[in-house]
Amino acid sequence: MKPFRIDIPQSDLDDLRQRLARTRWARQLPGGGWSRGVPLDYLKELAGYWADGFDWRAQEAKLNAFPQFATEIGGQTIHFLHVRSPEPGALPLIMTHSWPNSVAEFMNVIGPLTDPRAHGLDPSIAFHVVAPSLPGFAFSPFPPPPTSEPATSPEPATPPGPAISPEPTASPEPVAERAWSVERVARTWAELMARLGYERYGAHGNDAGALVTPRLAVADSGRVVGSHITAGLGIPTDFSELTEQEAAELAPLAQLMAGGSGYGPYLANRPQTLAYGFSDSPVAQLAYLVERFHEFDGWPGEELDRDLVLTNASLYWLTDTGGSSSWTYYDGAAGLPIDQKLVPTGVSHGGSALFRRIAERGNDIVHWGGNESSSHMVAMASPESLVGDLRLFFSMVR
C-alpha cells in the first residue's frame, strides 16, 4: 500500500477553464423547465461559476486532509481514504459511495464518525473509516486497454485468502477486459479490509454502495458485523400483491424504477457513445451529473451544496472517469440490493413501514430509521442524520 495525495496539475485546471469558455452552447428546446433536460440558462450559470468562482484547490485540500492510499488488488488500482479514530475500541467501517458520485460524498461525515469527541458526540461509538473509490471511478481508474487482442486462457485457481469467494488476484487477461460486478467489488473490499488487518468491521453503502454492501456481508459474513445501507430494500417487484392504497403510495417510485428519464437503459446498452462527450466536454459531463442529481433529489435545491456537486463533477472530469464509472449499468450491476440474513441489516432513509414490511421477508432488519432527509444523497444533504443513524445501528450490532 502506498500513500496517495491528490495533486491535480495546474495545466489541467487551466484546460478545464478554457474548455468551459469555448463551449458551443445548444439552443434551448421548447417546453420549458426541466422537461427537455437541463435548462440552458441554469447550466450556463453553473458552468460559469465552475470556471470563475469554484475553488478546486480548496476542495482538494479538504480531501487531502484525510489520509489516502492506493493498492492493487487483482490487477486493479484501488484508491481509498483510511481515517483512523483516536478512540480506543473504535469499530472499522468500510463506506461505499454512490453513482454518480465519489468519495467526496463522505467528506462531511468522516470527522464525526472517526472523532466524535471533537464533534460533541459520545466517544464510546467511534469508527475507523475506510472509504474506497469504486473501480472505474476517480482515482481508481481502469487500466488502459490492451494494444492487441489478449490471448484467452482459463482463470487460475482461487488463491488463499480469508473468507473471500473465488476470485483470481491475477490473470493474463487485462483487468480492463474483465467485467466488474457488485460481487467482484465485494470480494475486492473483503481483501482490502483483510490487508488492513481488520478482523471485525461494519459496512455502509448508498446507491451503488447499497448494492455492494449486502454482497460484502455475504462474501465476508464471518467478519462483517452489520450491513447498513441508505434505502433500496423493500421495493416490491410484484405490485399485484399490494393494496390499491399501497400501489398509489409507490406509484412515483414505480415510474422511476421503470426507467425514469431513460438514462439507465441507455447506459446499459450504449455507454461508449456518451463517454466521448464526457471525455471531451466538461459541460456535457456537468449536464449529465446535474440531471441525475435533479432526477434523484430535485436539485437544484437547498439540501445539496453546489460546491460539493462541483467537486464531484471535477473529480469525474479531471480523472476522465465519466464513462468508466457507468459500468454499474453496462455490466448489469445496477438494480436493487440483494436480500441476505447472514448479517444484521440496518436501513437509513428507507421509507415507510410498507417498505420495511417487505424488506423483513428476506433480511434480518434490526434497525429502520433516519428519515429526516428526503435526499437520495443523504451524506451530502443531511450528514448529521446519517452520522446519527450509523452510530445507532452499529451500537446495536457491534
Residue pairs with C-beta under 8 A, 6 or more apart in sequence:
1 69
1 70
1 71
1 195
2 69
2 70
2 71
3 67
3 68
3 69
4 68
4 69
4 70
4 79
4 139
5 64
5 68
6 60
6 63
6 64
6 68
6 139
7 60
8 56
8 60
8 318
12 318
13 56
13 318
16 50
16 51
16 282
16 314
16 317
16 318
17 51
17 52
19 281
19 282
19 283
20 47
20 48
20 50
20 51
20 282
20 283
21 51
23 47
23 281
23 283
25 40
25 44
25 283
26 40
27 40
28 39
28 40
28 41
29 36
29 37
30 36
32 39
33 39
34 291
34 294
37 287
37 291
38 287
38 290
38 291
38 294
42 300
43 283
43 286
43 287
43 290
46 286
46 290
46 306
46 310
47 282
47 283
47 286
49 306
49 310
50 282
50 286
50 310
50 313
50 314
54 307
54 310
54 314
55 307
56 311
56 314
59 104
59 307
59 311
59 314
62 107
63 103
63 104
63 107
66 81
66 83
66 107
66 110
67 81
67 82
67 83
67 84
68 79
68 80
68 81
68 82
69 79
69 80
69 82
70 77
70 78
70 79
70 80
70 139
71 77
71 78
71 80
71 192
71 195
72 78
73 169
73 188
73 191
73 192
74 167
74 168
74 169
74 170
74 171
74 175
74 188
74 191
75 143
75 169
75 170
75 171
75 174
75 175
76 135
76 140
76 142
76 143
76 175
76 188
77 139
77 140
77 141
77 143
78 132
78 133
78 135
78 140
78 188
78 192
79 103
79 132
79 133
79 138
79 139
79 140
80 103
80 130
80 131
80 132
80 133
80 192
81 103
81 106
81 110
81 129
81 130
81 131
81 132
82 128
82 129
82 130
82 196
83 110
83 114
83 128
83 129
83 131
84 90
84 114
84 128
85 113
85 114
85 115
85 126
85 127
85 128
85 129
86 114
86 115
86 117
86 126
87 115
87 116
87 117
87 123
87 124
87 126
89 124
89 126
90 114
90 126
90 127
90 128
91 126
91 127
91 128
91 200
91 201
91 202
91 225
91 394
91 398
92 127
92 128
92 130
92 193
92 196
92 198
92 200
92 201
92 202
93 113
93 127
93 128
93 129
93 130
93 201
93 202
93 203
93 204
93 390
93 394
94 130
94 131
94 132
94 189
94 192
94 193
94 201
94 202
94 203
94 204
94 216
95 106
95 129
95 130
95 131
95 203
95 204
95 205
95 209
96 131
96 132
96 134
96 185
96 189
96 203
96 204
96 205
96 206
96 208
96 209
96 210
96 212
96 213
97 103
97 105
97 106
97 131
97 133
97 134
97 137
97 205
97 206
97 207
97 208
97 209
98 105
98 205
98 206
98 207
98 208
98 209
98 210
98 376
98 377
99 134
99 137
99 207
99 208
99 325
99 326
99 328
100 288
100 289
100 292
100 312
100 316
100 325
101 206
101 207
101 312
101 377
102 133
102 137
102 138
102 311
102 312
102 315
102 316
103 131
103 132
103 133
103 138
104 308
104 311
104 312
104 315
105 206
105 312
105 377
105 379
105 380
106 129
106 131
106 379
107 308
108 379
108 380
108 383
109 379
109 383
109 386
109 387
109 390
110 129
110 131
111 118
111 119
112 119
112 121
112 383
112 384
112 387
113 126
113 127
113 129
113 387
113 390
113 391
114 126
114 127
114 128
114 129
115 126
116 122
116 123
116 125
116 126
116 391
117 123
121 387
121 391
122 391
125 391
125 394
125 395
127 202
127 390
127 394
128 198
130 192
130 193
130 196
130 198
130 201
132 140
132 189
132 192
133 139
133 140
134 140
134 185
134 208
134 209
134 212
134 325
135 142
135 180
135 185
135 188
135 327
136 142
136 180
136 321
136 324
136 325
136 327
137 321
137 324
137 325
138 315
138 316
138 319
138 321
139 319
141 319
141 320
141 321
141 324
142 175
142 176
142 324
143 174
143 175
143 176
144 176
145 174
145 176
145 177
146 174
146 176
146 177
150 172
150 173
150 174
150 177
151 172
152 173
153 172
153 173
155 168
155 171
155 173
156 168
156 170
156 171
158 166
158 167
158 168
159 168
159 169
161 169
161 190
161 191
161 194
162 190
162 194
162 220
162 223
163 190
163 194
163 219
163 220
163 221
163 222
163 223
164 187
164 190
164 191
164 194
164 219
164 220
165 183
165 186
165 187
165 219
167 184
167 187
167 188
169 191
171 178
179 327
179 331
180 327
180 331
180 333
181 331
181 332
181 333
182 208
182 211
182 212
182 215
182 328
182 333
183 215
183 219
185 212
185 215
186 212
186 215
186 216
186 218
186 219
186 220
187 219
189 203
189 212
189 216
189 220
190 216
190 219
190 220
190 223
193 201
193 220
193 223
198 223
199 223
200 223
200 225
201 223
201 224
201 225
202 224
202 225
202 226
202 227
202 228
202 394
202 397
202 398
203 213
203 216
203 217
203 224
203 226
203 227
203 228
204 213
204 228
204 229
204 390
205 211
205 212
205 213
205 228
205 229
205 230
206 229
206 230
206 231
206 376
206 377
206 378
206 379
207 230
207 232
207 376
207 377
208 328
208 333
208 334
209 229
210 229
210 230
210 231
210 232
210 337
211 232
211 328
211 333
211 334
211 335
211 336
211 337
211 338
213 227
213 228
213 229
213 337
214 227
214 229
214 337
214 338
214 339
214 340
214 345
215 338
216 224
216 227
217 224
217 227
217 340
217 342
217 343
217 345
218 338
218 340
218 342
218 343
221 342
221 343
224 343
225 343
225 344
225 394
225 397
225 398
226 343
226 344
226 345
226 346
226 366
226 393
226 394
226 396
226 397
226 398
227 340
227 343
227 344
227 345
227 346
228 345
228 346
228 347
228 348
228 367
228 389
228 390
228 393
228 394
229 337
229 345
229 346
229 347
229 348
230 347
230 348
230 349
230 350
230 370
230 378
230 379
230 386
231 347
231 348
231 349
231 350
231 351
231 376
232 336
232 337
232 347
232 350
233 336
233 337
233 339
233 345
233 347
233 350
233 355
233 358
233 359
233 363
233 365
234 347
234 350
234 351
234 354
234 355
234 356
234 357
234 358
234 359
234 360
235 250
235 253
235 257
235 336
235 355
235 358
236 242
236 250
236 358
239 247
239 250
239 254
242 250
246 354
249 352
249 354
250 354
256 295
259 265
260 295
261 291
261 295
263 291
263 292
263 295
264 329
264 334
266 274
267 274
267 326
267 329
267 330
268 329
268 330
268 332
268 334
269 330
271 323
271 326
271 327
271 329
271 330
272 323
274 288
274 322
274 323
274 326
275 322
275 323
275 324
275 326
276 323
277 284
277 285
277 288
278 284
278 285
278 288
278 316
278 320
278 322
278 323
279 320
279 322
279 323
282 313
282 317
285 313
285 316
285 317
285 322
286 313
286 317
288 322
289 309
289 312
289 313
289 316
290 299
290 309
290 313
293 299
293 304
293 309
293 377
294 300
296 376
296 377
297 303
297 304
297 375
297 376
297 377
297 381
299 309
300 306
303 373
303 375
303 380
303 381
303 382
304 375
304 377
304 380
304 381
305 380
308 380
315 321
316 322
316 325
327 333
328 334
339 359
339 361
339 362
339 363
340 362
340 363
341 362
341 363
341 364
343 364
344 364
344 366
344 396
344 397
345 359
345 363
345 364
345 365
345 366
345 367
346 365
346 366
346 367
346 368
346 389
346 393
346 394
346 396
346 397
347 356
347 359
347 365
347 367
347 368
347 369
348 369
348 370
348 378
348 385
348 386
348 389
348 390
348 393
349 370
349 371
349 372
349 373
349 374
349 375
349 378
349 385
349 389
350 356
350 359
350 368
350 371
351 371
356 365
356 368
359 365
359 368
366 393
366 396
366 397
367 389
367 392
367 393
367 396
369 389
369 392
370 378
370 385
370 386
370 388
370 389
372 382
372 385
373 381
373 382
373 385
375 381
375 382
378 385
378 386
379 386
